[in-house]
Amino acid sequence: MTIIDLQSASGETVLPLLRCDLCIVGSGPAGSTIAQELSNTGLQVVLLESGGWARNAEVDTLNEIENVGRPRVEDQWSVRNRILGGSSHTWGGRCAGFDEIDFEERHWVPYSGWPIAMEDMIPYLDRSAVHLGLAVGSGFSDQRFWDIARRSAPHAEVDPSLLLPFFWQFSRDKTETYPFEYMRFGRHLPGRLGSNLTLVTGATVVRVLTVDSQAGVRGLEFATLDGRRHTLAASTVVLCAGGIENARILLNSGTGTHPGLGNDRDQAGRYLMDHLRGPAAFFDLAGSEVLQRRFGRYNVRSHFFRAGLRLSPDVQRREELLNCSAWLGEVLAPDDPWDALRRFAARKPALPQDAISLVKNSPLLLRGARDYFGARNGLPRKLRELTLDTMCEQVPDADSRITLSQHRDRLGLRLPKVDWRSHPDEARTMHRMAELVSDELQRIGLPKPILADWVRDKAEVPASFVDVAHPTGTTRMSSDRGKGVVDADCEVHGVEGLFVSGSSVFPTAGHCNPTQMIVAMAVRLADHLKVRPVRQTPVKVMTNVE
């Protein structure tokens, strides 16, 4: 593998490599996965990353947005990372595949239905395990978990016509000193990319270049922080820059007569979804040990799983609800000893507070060791608050969208204008989820939570429920180019050689974290790219363009 760092080479000449067979834009989970899957093939591949090996304040400013919709996180670093490895730098490691109902066309959910089925994705979910550091890739989120964990299922279970057990698995990087570190894709790229790969950092894509008719790709234009622009010729381009940037690049790639690529039907940037997530009820900490053990973490093959609940397909159809899940939300105490231990393992302790925390809470540490190695449970945390957290899919809405602002970033690119919207069905679903969980927990003999005021009063979802780094749907997949941007192979309708990967292609968002589905879809796309004929593209070099 060749590595070219354009941040440190700022002001020098353009890349020595002026063309490739395939260019991947973005090194997050999608881009890194495709690059690894295409390693040691006959394709000459360039992987472009806007950031570098470390966080850079100047690069961070390129993530600025103009928000005109529902409140979003102000610190974009917490949801979008321009750095090698992308947003795996700050993700929470939680993985699960989507549910079968998520792929179905549901008459009460407008624009629902994927052009592929859940069963089509199972082989790719299995293959995602190696990329994400999972014990198993599929079949762990339902009652099959108990067989995988070699445990007996609980005797008292919730009513399956209302709620179903659900399990998330946490990514684990076994090469890290801290034993529960999540997979950070950027750390491993140099050792996992073949000789046919060239990794370029400090290269921000400005626009995709096409033939005159816009019917095919001929390369792309990118910029370095010093403002210089360069062209890389490529017959195939894969955008893996995230749910906001994928749409922004397509929209910025338009000309005076064309309003962006993949946008001849005004679809690029539309149907922006994220996940509404937050506390819907609260538990009394006193007497909650049994509840925490039942719906806490499980240690399976040195991997953590977390138990929770989801709405059953039956109740979704019967009451026309969206898909939704719930789990125990833990608000850690300031002196939680496991956080202190993690900082010691990373050689970044906060002294003397962390040392005091370890001594003061030594009984909790001893209990954690017994739970982890003996009962094979997760580590008990010291909590300040225990909540019932819910996360709900959103209604696909064409008016919830990304357009281009009149404001520009330091490279002269128009900023994304984000108009993220929420809907009454989302609040209604979360109200119902909280009520069902509360009633079912009481019925099976577990503590009943106190519903949050906004749930009890049937109010709107609180404004404090902001985006959770899951931007979805802005380049959605559809067999009908009038209802989406890419086809079932993730190729942009009408633009040969231009592909998109990531949650932006998801037609609906499901209730769970998107990263495993992103990686599984990336593996699927990589298989398609391996057998796709390579189209020759003439080199047209353009450097120092203002």
C-alpha positions in Angstrom: 0.0 0.0 0.0 1.1 3.5 -0.8 0.4 6.4 1.6 0.3 10.0 0.5 -0.3 12.7 3.2 -1.3 15.9 1.5 -1.7 17.7 4.8 2.0 17.6 5.4 2.7 18.0 1.7 0.6 21.1 1.4 1.9 23.5 -1.4 3.6 20.7 -3.4 2.6 19.4 -6.8 -0.4 17.2 -7.5 -0.4 13.5 -6.7 2.1 11.3 -8.6 -0.9 9.0 -9.3 -3.2 10.8 -11.7 -5.7 8.0 -12.4 -7.1 4.8 -11.0 -9.7 2.2 -11.7 -11.7 3.1 -8.6 -11.7 5.9 -6.1 -13.3 5.6 -2.6 -14.3 8.9 -0.9 -14.1 8.6 2.9 -12.3 6.2 5.2 -15.1 5.6 7.8 -16.6 2.1 8.3 -18.1 2.0 4.7 -15.0 3.3 2.9 -12.5 1.3 5.0 -14.6 -1.9 4.5 -14.8 -1.5 0.7 -11.0 -0.8 0.6 -10.2 -3.9 2.6 -12.5 -6.0 0.5 -10.9 -4.8 -2.7 -7.4 -5.3 -1.5 -5.2 -7.6 -3.5 -7.6 -7.6 -6.4 -6.8 -6.5 -10.0 -8.2 -3.1 -9.4 -6.1 0.0 -8.8 -7.8 1.7 -6.0 -7.3 5.2 -4.4 -8.9 5.9 -1.0 -9.3 9.6 -0.3 -9.7 11.0 3.2 -10.5 14.7 4.0 -8.8 14.5 7.4 -5.5 13.0 8.5 -4.0 10.8 11.1 -4.9 13.1 13.9 -7.7 15.6 14.6 -7.1 19.0 13.0 -9.0 22.1 13.9 -8.8 23.5 10.4 -10.3 20.3 9.0 -13.0 20.3 11.6 -14.4 23.6 10.2 -15.2 21.8 7.0 -18.0 20.0 8.9 -19.9 23.2 9.5 -23.6 23.1 8.7 -26.5 25.6 8.5 -29.3 24.2 10.5 -32.8 25.4 9.8 -34.8 22.4 11.2 -35.1 20.4 14.4 -32.3 21.1 16.9 -29.1 19.2 16.2 -25.9 18.6 18.1 -23.8 21.8 17.9 -20.4 20.2 18.2 -20.2 18.4 14.9 -17.1 16.4 16.0 -19.4 14.4 18.3 -21.3 13.2 15.3 -19.0 13.6 12.3 -15.3 13.0 12.2 -13.0 14.1 9.4 -10.1 11.9 10.3 -8.7 8.5 9.2 -11.4 6.0 10.2 -14.1 8.5 10.0 -16.9 8.5 12.6 -15.6 5.2 14.0 -13.4 7.5 16.0 -16.2 8.5 18.3 -18.9 5.8 17.8 -20.3 3.8 20.8 -19.6 0.4 19.3 -23.2 -0.9 19.4 -24.1 -3.3 16.6 -27.2 -5.1 15.3 -28.8 -6.0 12.0 -32.1 -4.5 11.0 -35.4 -6.4 11.5 -37.3 -8.2 8.8 -40.2 -5.7 9.0 -37.8 -2.8 8.3 -37.4 -4.1 4.7 -41.1 -4.4 4.1 -43.4 -2.0 2.4 -45.8 -0.9 5.2 -48.9 1.0 4.2 -48.8 3.2 7.3 -45.2 4.2 6.7 -44.9 6.3 3.5 -42.0 5.5 1.1 -41.2 2.3 3.1 -39.9 -0.8 1.5 -36.4 -1.8 0.4 -35.6 -3.2 -3.1 -33.7 -6.0 -1.2 -34.9 -8.4 1.5 -33.5 -9.2 5.0 -32.5 -12.7 3.9 -30.3 -11.2 1.2 -28.3 -9.4 3.8 -27.5 -12.3 6.2 -24.3 -13.5 4.4 -23.0 -9.9 4.4 -23.9 -9.4 8.1 -21.9 -12.6 8.8 -19.0 -11.2 6.9 -19.2 -7.8 8.7 -18.1 -9.5 12.0 -14.4 -9.6 11.0 -14.5 -5.9 10.1 -16.3 -4.9 13.3 -14.7 -7.2 15.8 -17.8 -9.2 16.6 -18.2 -12.7 18.0 -21.0 -13.5 15.5 -22.4 -11.5 12.6 -26.1 -12.5 12.6 -28.8 -14.3 14.5 -27.9 -12.9 17.9 -30.6 -10.2 18.3 -33.5 -12.4 19.1 -34.2 -15.5 21.3 -31.3 -17.3 19.5 -29.0 -15.2 21.7 -29.6 -17.6 24.6 -28.2 -20.5 22.6 -25.2 -18.5 21.4 -24.5 -17.5 25.0 -25.2 -21.1 26.2 -27.7 -19.9 28.8 -31.2 -20.7 29.7 -33.8 -18.1 28.6 -35.7 -16.4 31.5 -38.8 -18.2 32.7 -40.9 -15.0 32.8 -40.9 -13.3 29.4 -42.8 -10.4 28.0 -45.8 -10.9 25.8 -44.5 -11.6 22.2 -47.6 -10.1 20.6 -46.5 -6.8 22.2 -42.7 -6.8 22.8 -39.8 -9.0 21.8 -36.4 -9.4 23.4 -33.6 -7.7 21.5 -29.8 -7.9 21.9 -27.1 -5.5 20.7 -23.5 -6.6 20.4 -20.6 -4.3 21.1 -17.6 -4.1 18.8 -14.3 -5.1 20.3 -10.8 -4.5 19.1 -8.8 -7.3 20.5 -5.5 -5.7 19.6 -6.0 -2.8 22.0 -4.6 -2.7 25.5 -7.9 -1.7 27.0 -10.0 -4.9 26.6 -13.3 -3.2 25.7 -12.1 -0.7 23.1 -14.3 -0.5 20.0 -13.0 -1.0 16.5 -11.5 2.3 15.3 -11.1 1.6 11.6 -8.3 4.1 10.9 -5.8 2.4 13.3 -5.7 -0.8 11.2 -5.8 0.5 7.7 -2.1 0.5 6.9 -1.8 -3.2 7.9 -4.9 -4.3 6.1 -4.7 -2.7 2.6 -3.0 -4.5 -0.2 -0.4 -3.2 -2.7 -3.1 -2.2 -5.2 -4.4 0.5 -2.7 -3.2 4.1 -2.4 -4.3 6.0 0.7 -4.4 9.7 0.4 -5.1 11.9 3.4 -5.8 15.7 3.4 -7.9 15.5 0.2 -11.4 17.0 0.4 -13.6 16.0 -2.5 -15.1 19.1 -4.2 -17.2 17.4 -6.9 -17.6 14.3 -9.0 -16.6 14.8 -12.6 -18.7 13.2 -15.4 -18.7 13.0 -19.2 -20.5 15.8 -20.9 -23.8 14.1 -20.9 -23.5 13.3 -17.1 -24.3 9.7 -18.0 -20.9 8.4 -16.7 -18.1 9.2 -14.3 -14.7 10.3 -15.4 -13.1 11.2 -12.0 -13.4 13.8 -9.3 -11.9 17.1 -8.2 -10.5 17.4 -4.7 -8.8 20.2 -2.7 -6.1 20.5 -0.1 -6.3 22.8 2.9 -4.2 25.4 1.1 -7.0 25.8 -1.4 -5.3 24.2 -4.3 -7.5 21.9 -6.4 -6.6 18.8 -8.3 -8.2 16.1 -10.5 -8.0 12.4 -10.2 -9.2 10.4 -13.2 -11.3 7.3 -12.3 -13.9 5.3 -14.1 -15.6 4.3 -10.9 -16.2 6.5 -7.8 -17.8 5.3 -4.5 -19.0 8.0 -2.1 -18.6 6.9 1.5 -18.5 10.3 3.2 -21.6 10.0 5.5 -25.3 10.8 5.3 -24.7 14.6 5.1 -21.6 14.7 3.0 -22.7 12.2 0.4 -25.7 14.4 -0.5 -23.6 17.5 -0.3 -21.1 16.2 -2.8 -23.8 15.1 -5.2 -25.5 18.5 -5.0 -22.2 20.4 -5.3 -21.4 18.4 -8.4 -24.1 20.0 -10.5 -23.6 22.5 -13.3 -25.6 25.5 -14.5 -27.9 23.2 -16.4 -27.9 20.2 -14.0 -29.0 20.6 -10.4 -26.6 18.1 -9.0 -25.8 14.4 -9.8 -28.5 11.9 -9.2 -30.9 14.8 -8.8 -32.7 15.0 -12.1 -35.9 14.1 -10.2 -35.1 16.3 -7.3 -34.3 13.4 -4.9 -30.7 14.0 -3.7 -30.7 15.2 -0.1 -34.3 14.4 0.6 -35.8 11.9 3.2 -33.2 12.9 5.9 -33.8 10.7 8.9 -31.9 10.2 12.2 -32.9 8.5 15.4 -34.9 10.2 18.1 -33.4 8.8 21.3 -33.7 9.6 25.0 -35.3 8.7 28.4 -39.0 7.8 28.4 -39.2 6.6 32.0 -37.1 6.4 35.2 -36.4 3.7 37.7 -35.6 3.8 41.4 -32.0 2.8 41.8 -32.8 1.1 45.1 -33.9 -2.5 44.4 -33.0 -2.4 40.7 -30.2 -5.0 40.8 -32.4 -7.8 39.4 -33.6 -5.6 36.6 -30.1 -4.5 35.8 -28.9 -8.1 35.7 -31.7 -9.2 33.4 -31.5 -6.2 31.0 -27.8 -5.4 31.4 -24.7 -6.6 29.7 -23.8 -10.2 29.0 -20.2 -11.5 28.5 -20.2 -14.0 25.6 -16.8 -15.2 24.2 -15.2 -12.1 25.8 -17.7 -9.8 23.9 -20.3 -7.7 25.5 -24.0 -8.0 24.5 -26.8 -5.7 25.9 -30.3 -6.9 26.4 -33.4 -4.8 25.6 -36.8 -4.9 24.0 -38.4 -3.9 20.7 -41.9 -3.5 19.5 -43.2 -6.8 18.0 -44.2 -6.7 14.3 -47.7 -7.7 15.4 -48.3 -4.6 17.5 -46.6 -2.4 14.8 -49.1 -3.6 12.2 -52.1 -3.6 14.6 -51.6 -0.1 15.9 -49.7 1.3 12.9 -46.6 2.1 14.9 -43.0 2.7 13.7 -40.2 0.4 14.8 -38.9 1.2 18.2 -36.6 -0.3 20.9 -35.9 0.3 24.6 -33.1 -0.5 27.0 -31.8 0.6 30.4 -30.0 3.9 30.2 -27.2 4.3 32.7 -26.2 7.8 33.9 -22.8 7.1 35.4 -21.7 8.6 38.7 -18.8 10.9 38.5 -16.6 8.5 40.5 -17.5 5.3 38.5 -14.4 3.1 39.1 -14.5 1.4 35.7 -14.1 4.8 33.9 -11.2 5.5 36.2 -9.7 2.1 35.4 -10.1 2.7 31.7 -8.2 6.0 32.0 -5.4 4.2 33.9 -5.2 1.5 31.1 -4.9 4.3 28.5 -2.2 5.9 30.7 -4.3 9.1 31.0 -5.6 9.0 34.6 -7.1 12.1 36.2 -5.1 12.2 39.4 -5.7 12.1 42.3 -9.5 11.6 41.6 -9.2 8.3 39.7 -6.9 6.8 42.3 -9.4 7.8 45.1 -12.3 6.3 43.0 -10.6 2.9 42.7 -9.9 2.7 46.4 -13.3 4.0 47.5 -15.2 1.7 45.1 -13.1 -1.4 45.4 -16.1 -3.6 46.5 -17.8 -2.7 43.1 -14.6 -3.7 41.3 -14.5 -7.1 43.1 -18.1 -7.7 42.3 -17.5 -6.8 38.7 -14.6 -9.3 38.5 -17.0 -12.0 39.9 -19.7 -11.1 37.5 -17.4 -11.0 34.5 -15.4 -14.1 35.0 -17.9 -16.1 37.0 -21.5 -15.3 36.0 -20.3 -14.1 32.6 -22.2 -10.8 32.9 -21.2 -7.3 32.2 -19.4 -5.0 34.6 -21.6 -3.3 37.2 -21.3 0.5 36.9 -21.7 3.0 39.7 -24.8 4.9 38.6 -26.3 8.3 39.3 -29.6 7.5 37.5 -31.3 4.6 35.7 -33.6 5.3 32.9 -35.7 3.6 30.2 -34.2 4.9 27.0 -36.1 4.5 23.7 -35.0 4.9 20.1 -37.4 5.2 17.3 -37.2 5.1 13.5 -38.5 8.2 11.7 -41.1 8.6 9.0 -39.4 9.1 5.6 -40.3 12.7 4.7 -39.3 14.3 1.4 -39.3 17.7 3.0 -36.8 16.6 5.7 -33.8 17.3 3.7 -30.3 18.6 2.9 -29.9 21.5 0.4 -27.0 23.8 -0.3 -26.6 27.0 1.8 -25.5 30.3 0.4 -22.7 30.2 3.0 -19.4 28.6 2.0 -16.6 26.8 3.8 -12.9 27.7 3.7 -12.5 25.8 0.4 -15.3 27.7 -1.2 -17.9 24.9 -1.1 -21.5 25.7 -0.2 -22.4 24.4 3.2 -25.1 21.8 3.7 -28.4 23.4 4.8 -30.0 20.8 7.1 -33.8 20.8 7.6 -34.3 17.8 9.8 -38.0 17.2 10.8 -39.9 15.0 13.2 -43.5 13.8 13.1 -46.4 13.0 15.4 -46.1 9.2 14.6 -42.7 9.2 16.2 -43.9 10.6 19.5 -46.9 8.3 19.4 -44.7 5.3 18.9 -42.4 6.3 21.8 -45.3 6.9 24.1 -46.7 3.5 23.4 -43.3 1.8 23.7 -42.8 3.2 27.2 -46.3 2.3 28.3 -45.9 -1.3 27.1 -42.5 -1.8 28.7 -43.7 -0.4 31.9 -46.8 -2.6 32.1 -44.9 -5.8 30.9 -42.1 -5.3 33.4 -44.6 -5.1 36.2 -46.5 -8.2 34.9 -43.3 -10.4 35.0 -42.3 -9.2 38.4 -39.7 -6.6 37.7 -39.6 -3.0 38.9 -42.1 -0.7 37.1 -40.7 2.7 36.0 -42.2 6.1 36.4 -43.1 7.5 33.0 -41.5 10.8 31.9 -43.8 13.8 31.9 -43.7 14.1 28.1 -44.8 10.4 27.8 -47.6 10.7 30.4 -48.9 13.9 28.9 -48.7 12.6 25.3 -46.5 15.5 24.4 -44.1 16.0 21.5 -40.7 14.4 21.6 -38.5 16.8 23.7 -36.2 19.2 21.8 -33.4 17.7 23.9 -33.7 14.5 21.8 -31.2 15.7 19.2 -29.5 13.7 16.4 -27.4 10.8 17.4 -24.9 10.6 14.5 -27.2 8.4 12.4 -28.0 10.6 9.4 -29.9 8.3 7.0 -31.8 8.3 3.7 -30.4 11.3 1.9 -29.4 9.2 -1.2 -32.0 6.5 -0.7 -32.1 3.2 -2.5 -35.1 2.7 -4.8 -35.9 0.8 -8.0 -37.9 3.8 -9.0 -35.5 6.8 -9.8 -38.4 9.1 -9.1 -38.3 8.0 -5.4 -34.6 7.6 -4.8 -31.0 8.3 -5.8 -29.4 4.9 -6.1 -30.6 1.5 -7.4 -30.4 -1.8 -5.6 -26.7 -2.1 -6.4 -26.1 1.4 -4.9 -25.3 2.9 -8.3 -26.6 6.4 -8.9 -29.5 6.3 -11.3 -28.4 7.4 -14.7 -24.7 8.0 -13.8 -22.6 4.9 -14.8 -19.8 4.2 -12.4 -21.0 6.4 -9.5 -21.9 4.5 -6.4 -22.9 5.5 -2.8 -22.3 3.5 0.4 -23.4 4.2 3.9 -26.6 4.9 5.8 -27.6 7.5 3.3 -28.8 4.7 0.9 -31.1 3.2 3.5 -34.8 3.8 2.5 -35.8 3.5 6.2 -33.8 3.8 9.4 -35.1 1.0 11.6 -34.8 1.3 15.4 -31.1 0.2 15.9 -27.7 1.7 15.3 -26.7 1.7 11.7 -23.0 0.8 11.7 -23.3 -3.0 11.2 -25.8 -2.5 8.4 -23.4 0.1 6.9 -20.5 -2.4 6.9 -22.7 -5.3 5.6 -23.9 -3.2 2.7 -20.4 -2.1 2.0 -19.3 -5.8 1.8 -22.2 -6.4 -0.6 -21.2 -3.4 -2.8 -17.6 -4.5 -2.8 -18.6 -7.9 -4.2 -20.5 -6.2 -7.0 -17.5 -3.9 -7.8 -15.1 -6.9 -7.9 -17.0 -8.4 -10.9 -18.0 -5.2 -12.6 -16.1 -4.6 -15.8 -13.6 -1.7 -15.6 -14.4 1.1 -18.1 -11.3 3.0 -19.4 -11.4 6.7 -18.6 -9.1 9.2 -20.4 -6.8 11.1 -18.1 -7.7 14.8 -18.0 -5.3 16.4 -15.5 -6.4 19.7 -13.9 -4.2 21.2 -11.2 -4.2 24.5 -9.3 -7.7 25.4 -10.4 -9.2 28.3 -8.6 
